[in-house]
Amino acid sequence: MSKITSIISFAVLTIAVIVSGARPAASETGAPTTVVLVHGAFADGSSWNEVIPILQAKGLNVVAVQNPLTSLADDVAFTRRAIALQKGPIVLVGHSWGGTVITEAGDDDRVKALVYVAAFAPSPGEKTGELGKNYPKPPGLANPVVDTSGFLTLSPETVAEHFAQDVRPEQASLIAATQGAISAASFEEAVSTAAWQTRPSWYIVAEQDHMIDPRLEMDFARKIKAQVTSLPTSHVPMISRPQEVAAVILEAAESIR
């Protein structure tokens, strides 16, 4: 081997070592943790807009599911589709109605932790519409708008006064304008399994919630033996207190690394 060839070979080897040291192979580090965010009724994936950049800045892969809200089965199918596309461990997060969805859809080996944000947490065989029957009816659900196909929405006034009463007026207007209509029949579908029975869970209680009684939320948290964080917010803490909500999700993600 000539002297020039030896020098070139040494240079190539040196560069390879430097590159491999700066960026280890995927097989050595494993796929990154993914946070799958599931929105609730009267909402869409944009309800997580304040939280997503915080999680991404911490190196997490983030996916916000756009559920159709046409039925529990449909929403679970959409969420499972999002889960199936991920390669690493998953933290599955559900807000409100999304809690029912993740309870069913979270029964997947890739899902390692669950986070409930002011959310329903049914047991196997339970229907979401029956979960609050022993509590006062929340004021936010007193007068939903019902169309001829049986889909429910909230008036802008209800959004501003009961759904998101602690956000800026312009934010409340956006929430009202982008909300997803949910089929009333969805609340009469029972879950067949409960992922929280076999996975660690976190729960964020919204202390000023007008959509789900905060006492019911606390009872959910106790039932699923969740790590609990209580925030003095409306039904949408991920909008009014995104840093605190992100901190809980990050704690869940850190627990599975």
C-alpha positions, 0 to 999 in steps of 0.5 A: 500500500502506498503512503498516499493510499494509507493517508487517505484510508486513515482519513476516511476511518477517522471521519467515520469514527467522528460521524458515528460518535456524533450520531449513534446508529438507530439500532443502538439508541432505539426509536424515540418516544412518541406522544399520541394526543387524542382530542375530545368532543367539541374539539379537533387536533388543534386543541393541542397546539400549545402543548405540541411545541413544548414536547417537540423541544424536549426531543419527543415525536408528537402526533395529534390524532384527528378523530371523526367523532362519528362513533367510539368505534371510529375514533378508536380505529383512527387512534389505533391507526396512529399508534400502528405507524409509530416505531418506539414506545408511546405515551397515549394522551386523551382529553375529555371524550378522548379519555374514553378513546384511549382507554380502549385504544391503549390496549396495544403493546407499544403504549407504555403510559396513559395521560388523562387530561380532564378526561373520562376513564371508563371501566370495561362495559361502561358507557361514557354517557352513564359515568356522571349520572351520580353527579350534578349535570355540568352547566356546559352540557345543559344546552348543546346544539343538536342537528337533525343527524344527532350530532352535538356542538356547543354554541359560542356562548357555551364555549366562552362561559363553560368550555374554555372560560379561562382563555383569551376571547379570541382563543375561545372564538377559535375553539368555537369555530373549529370544534368537531361535532360529535355523534350523541350515540357515541356516548352510548357505546361501551368500552370492551377493555380498559388500558389503564388496568395494565399501564401506569397512568397520570391524570390532570384534574381541571378544578374549574371544569364546567363540562365534567364535574371535577369530583368525578375527575378525581374519582376517575383518578383514584380508580385508575390509581393515577399520579394526579395533578390538579390545576385551577383551570377550565375544561381545557388546561392544555390551552390555558396551562400548556406548560403544566400539562406538558410537564405531566406528559413529559413525566410520563414519557421519562418514566418509560425511558 
